[in-house]
């Protein structure tokens, strides 16, 4: 009995090291003859303490996969677990609350609120969690300083360039120190220096205990920041590559 308990404890400890656990994930769009299967039975584990890149040609399913991982899309088949919680089966209300505290998102569409300043936009996740606006804006402003956006913190989105708006979106994703950050082309609108600064921040977050970062990118300039590179094609995972080896799936 003691051995069994130890084995169960070890299995539980191992499970808690996973930020993302996907098994048999299928995602389809449309119906009947127009049905398209975008994800074809994805099995993927993402460890805490790591920055994982998803790469592959446009249309191979990368953005759909991170949307399913984030709970923005429900899989047609299979399961998704985040930090041991089966999010693919969560009720909608519980899933929204889970995302607001555990996840940060950086998507290609910046989705900034036009009536809010840069600092107020970056502070939104903290306000949603109940922090006062003034305190949230102060914390967001500190993060904007690190992204060289401090002097723009009182400007509105229509007064900012695309790259500047991207940095506001990045600050918004990181300000509440989420356990999992999911990024879709986070450096696409940034110059090389700023892109490296952003990836350094993301890597610092990922290396913290119990946290992880997932990045969809075509930007080969930032590949050196990846602990693992997952290559996708036609809705499937072709390979998982670390710094020293690659494993065919």
N, C-alpha and C positions, 0 to 999 in steps of 0.2 A: 504493500500500500504506500509506503514511504517513497519507494522508487517511482511509482505511478504519479504521486503528487509532485515529485521533483520534475518528472518529465513534462507534466502539464504546466508547471510553473515556467520551465524553460521555453515551452512552446508559446506561452503567453508573453514572456519577455521578448521572444523573437518577433512576435506579431506586433508588439508595440514599437519596434524599430522601423516598421514600414509606415511611410507617410501615405502611400497610395498602393492599393492592392486591387488589380482588375483581373477578372476571370471570365473568359468567354463572352466578352462585350461585343454585342452586335448593335449597330445603329442603321436604321433604314429610313428613307424619306419617300413620300408618295404612297400610292396603293395600286393594286392590280398590275397591269402591264407597265405602268409608269413607275413602279417601285424601284428604288435604287438602294443598294446595300453599300453604305459608305464605310462602315467598320465591319470587318469579317472575322469576328471571334478573337478579340484582342486579349492576350494575357500579358500583364505588365506589373512589375513591382518597382516602386520607387522608394529608396531608403531615406530615412532622416539623415541629416548631416551632409546631404549631397545636392549638387546642382545638376539636373538632368536635362539634356537637350533632346528635342524631337526634331528630326530633320528628314527631308525627302522632297520630291517634286510637288509643285502646286497641285492641289486636288487629290492628294493621296490620303487625306483624312486626319491630318495633324490637328487642325483647328476644331474639327468635330470631336476628336478624342479629348482634347483639353476641356471642351464644353461639357462633355459627359462626365469627366472627372470632377469638374466644378459643380455639377448638379444643375447646370443651366439647360441641359438636355437629358432626358431619361433614356437609358438604353432599352432597345426592344428585347434583348436577351442578355443574360449575364449579370454579374454583380460588380459593384464598385464600393470599396471601403476606404475611408480616410481616417488614419490614426485609430483603426480598429472599429470605427463606426460605419455600419452598412448604409451609406448615404443613398444608394440607388433605390432603397426601399423605404426611406424616411418619408413621413408625411410632409406636405409642402411647407407648412408653418414652421415645423422643427428644422427643416432643411434651410430655410431662409435665415433663421437665428444662428444655425451652425455656420453658415457661410459668413455672416456678418462679423463673427468673432475669430474664426479659424483661418479664413482665406483672404488673400489679397489678389486683385486682378489687374493686369496690365494688358489691355487689348488694343488692336490697331486703331479702332475708333476711340477717341479720347473720352467722349461722353462727359465733357465738363458742363457744369450748369452755368449758363450765360449770365445769370443775375448775381452770381457769387464771384468774389475776388479769387485770385490764385490761392491764397492762404486758406480762404473759406472752403474752396473746392477740395483742397488737400486734407482739410480737417473733417470732412463729412463722416468717415467711418467712426471717428471718436465721438462725434455728436450723436450718431445712431446708437452708440453704446451707452449714452447717458452723460457724457462729459459736457461741462458747460462750454458754450461757444467760445468765450474768451480764452479759457484754458486750452481748448482744442486748437484754436488758431495760433496760440503761442508755441505749442508743440509742433504744429505743422510748419510754422515759420522757421524753426530750428532745422528741420529736415530740408526745407527749401534752400537754406543757406548752404548745406552740404552739396546741393545740386546746382549751386551757383545761380539760384533764382531768388535770392533774398531781396534784391532791389526791385523785383517785379511782383512781390507778394500782394500788393494792393491793386494790381491791374486786373482787368477782366479778360476772359478768354479771347474776345475779339480784338484785344490790344496786343496779343502775343502771337509769335510765329508758330509754325507747326512743331518745330523742335522744342520750343518753350512749353507749348501745351503738353507735349509728350512728357516732359519732366514733371509737370504738375500732376499728370495722371500717374506717374511712377511714385511720386510722393504720397499721393492718395492711397496707393496700394500698400505702401510700407508703413504708414504713420501709426497704425494700430498694432504693429509688430505681429503679424499673423504667423501661424505655424506653417502654412503652405502658401507660396506665392506662385501664381500661374500667369505666364507671360506669353503674349502672341506678338512676335517681332518687336521687342522692347527697344531696340536700338535703330529701327528702320529710319527714323527721322532725325537721328543724331549724328554729329560728326564723330570721328574716331576717338578723340580725347574724352568727350562727354560720354560716349558709349562705353568706354572702358571704366569711367568713374561709376556709371550706373551698374555695370556688371560687378565691379568690386563691392558695391553695397549689397547687391543681391547675393554674392558669394559669402559675404560676412554673415548675412542673415541665414543662409542655408547651412553654414557650418556650426551655428548655435545648436545646442542640444534640443532634440525633438522638433526640428524645423527642416524644411526642404523647399527647393525652388525647381519649377518646371518651365522650360523655355522652348517655345517654337521659334525657329529662326532660319533664315537663309544667309545670315551675315557671318561669313567665314572669319571675319576679323576677331570675333569673340569666342571662337571654338576652344581656345586655350582655357577658358573659364569653366568648361564642362568637366564634371567628374565622370559622367557617362553620356554617351551619345547613342540614342535610339533611332535607327533608320527605318522609315516607313515607306511602303509602296503599295498602292492599290488597296488601301484599307487594312493592311497587315503589317506586322513588324518583321523586317528582314534580318536585322542584327542588333545586338547591343554591344557597344564598344567602350572599354575603359581606356585609361591612359596607356596600358601595357598590353591589352589583349582584346580580341573581339570574339563574340560567341554567336554562331549562326543559330537562328531560331527555327 
